[in-house]
Amino acid sequence: MKIDWDILWESVKEPLRILIFALIGWLLTVIVPQLPPAVGAIVALLLKFIDELLHQSSKVQSKAKQNTGWLGLKGLTNF
């Protein structure tokens, strides 16, 4: 059985994004111990929302061939 690395990479991208955002939220609660743990989860959700917003905006712009400005990003993680 041959592994298609492109399909594997596409399958792993989304869990990696979520892991990165969760780590950022967790690090925030470690750096600022006064924050409740729920703040880390909220930060992770907000980052995921912003990432998805940028990703969807870049899809719309690429269809219109206007890949300029901060909306030209693929997302926060950029992969």
C-alpha positions in Angstrom: 0.0 0.0 0.0 1.4 3.3 -1.1 0.8 6.4 1.1 -0.3 9.6 -0.7 1.6 12.2 1.3 -0.5 15.1 -0.2 -3.7 13.5 1.1 -2.1 12.8 4.5 -0.9 16.4 4.8 -4.3 17.8 3.9 -5.9 15.6 6.5 -3.4 16.7 9.2 -3.6 20.4 8.6 -6.9 21.1 10.5 -5.9 19.2 13.7 -2.6 21.0 13.7 -4.3 24.4 13.5 -6.5 23.6 16.4 -3.5 22.3 18.4 -1.6 25.5 17.7 -4.4 27.7 18.8 -5.0 25.6 21.9 -1.3 25.8 22.8 -1.5 29.6 22.5 -4.5 29.8 24.8 -2.9 27.5 27.3 0.4 29.5 27.2 -1.6 32.6 27.9 -3.1 31.1 31.1 0.4 29.9 32.1 2.0 33.3 31.6 -0.8 35.2 33.3 -1.8 32.8 36.2 -4.6 35.1 37.3 -6.7 34.2 34.3 -9.1 31.4 34.6 -8.6 28.4 32.3 -11.8 29.3 30.4 -10.0 32.3 29.0 -7.5 30.0 27.2 -10.4 28.1 25.6 -12.0 31.4 24.5 -8.7 32.7 23.0 -8.3 29.4 21.1 -11.9 29.7 19.7 -11.3 33.4 18.7 -8.1 32.5 17.0 -9.8 29.7 15.1 -12.6 32.0 14.1 -10.1 34.6 12.8 -8.1 31.9 11.0 -11.2 30.6 9.2 -12.4 34.2 8.4 -9.0 34.9 6.7 -9.0 31.6 4.9 -12.5 32.1 3.5 -11.7 35.7 2.6 -8.7 34.6 0.7 -10.8 32.1 -1.3 -13.2 34.8 -2.3 -10.4 37.1 -3.3 -8.5 34.5 -5.2 -11.6 33.9 -7.3 -11.8 37.7 -7.9 -8.0 37.7 -8.6 -7.4 40.4 -6.0 -4.8 38.9 -3.7 -3.7 42.2 -2.0 -3.6 43.4 1.6 -4.0 41.4 4.9 -6.9 39.5 3.5 -4.5 37.9 1.0 -3.3 35.6 3.8 -4.3 31.9 3.8 -5.1 32.2 7.5 -3.2 32.8 10.7 -1.3 29.6 10.5 -0.8 30.1 6.7 -0.8 26.4 5.8 
